[in-house]
Amino acid sequence: MNLQSDDFELLGLVQRFALDESELAARWKALQAQVHPDRFASGSAAEKRMAMQWSVRINEAYQRLRKPLSRATYLCELHGSPIGAEDNTSMPRQFLMQQMEWLEALDDAQNEQDVAPLEQEVEAARQTTVREVARLLDESGDWAQAAEQIRAWMFLDRFQQRVHARRQQLADH
């Protein structure tokens, strides 16, 4: 094992978006069993420090790969297409127009009946986007296009949070 390995290599997995979550968890547990600091409690200071470094590195890899959005983001970064969501918000014009419509509809929502169809529409768009990201990453290897779709996915996740907040606000009144 090498601390500098990418997360997939470290955990012994193929670099793909689609992965078996139970296999990921099993590999994480097996590696942690080998390097957990408790196994080195009576070891030298250097052994304890190395065990801690390995344990932290394995946990970071596991956390990044177990969440689909962070796994997709990581794959793009590995292939030279960082998401850069902080400073790169480029998305297709049609999606930007859709965002504006959803934002207006959410602002105009007066009751649960106004929010429910919007929530369903956004969830359907999110599921479609996730499928497209999976296709772009695992079948096409189109990292730049996947990065654009991941930024859309991020918007959809944030927007779903806004929908839930609006629903709560309406319920409180």
FENNORBEL-V681802 format. One record per helix or strand. SS is the DSSP state (H for helix, E for strand). FROM is the first residue (numbers start at 1). LEN is the number of residues. Records with the same first field share a line. If there is no record, write none. Layout:
SS=FROM-LEN, FROM-LEN
This chain:
H=7-4, 21-15, 37-4, 45-22, 68-11, 93-16, 112-29, 143-30
